[in-house]
């Protein structure tokens, strides 16, 4: 007789995934992308398409917007621009504003 054992991977709970993402979001770093470190890819006429090794895919280094902060790690969330204010109406960005309601622009949104 044979015994069959079926195994599968389990995902963490939705709550623990959300908590981990929120922690990363709260610790996100504003960065600048340098213009000088970008290299133009070399054109090749090989029959086989040129694959860039994974470690060389992103040759540029993201620098922190504030020089007193450390550079972000591989798993850190980063952003290039601050979010717009959502209290005031901005039709160009599709922001309706909060007319007639209290709004706190400095709230962390919790």
URFENPE-V571028 format. One record per backbone hydrogen bond with DSSP energy under -1.0 kcal/mol. CO is the residue of the C=O (numbers start at 0). NH is the residue of the N-H. E is the energy in kcal/mol with one decimal. If there is no record, write none. Layout:
co=CO nh=NH e=E
co=CO nh=NH e=E
This chain:
co=12 nh=16 e=-2.0
co=13 nh=17 e=-2.6
co=14 nh=18 e=-2.7
co=15 nh=19 e=-2.0
co=16 nh=20 e=-2.4
co=17 nh=21 e=-2.6
co=18 nh=22 e=-2.2
co=19 nh=23 e=-1.9
co=20 nh=24 e=-2.8
co=21 nh=25 e=-2.9
co=22 nh=26 e=-1.2
co=24 nh=27 e=-1.6
co=28 nh=78 e=-2.0
co=29 nh=64 e=-2.6
co=31 nh=62 e=-2.1
co=52 nh=55 e=-1.5
co=53 nh=56 e=-1.2
co=62 nh=31 e=-3.1
co=65 nh=68 e=-2.3
co=72 nh=75 e=-1.0
co=76 nh=28 e=-2.0
co=78 nh=30 e=-2.5
co=86 nh=97 e=-2.1
co=89 nh=94 e=-2.5
co=94 nh=89 e=-2.9
co=97 nh=100 e=-2.5
co=103 nh=106 e=-1.5
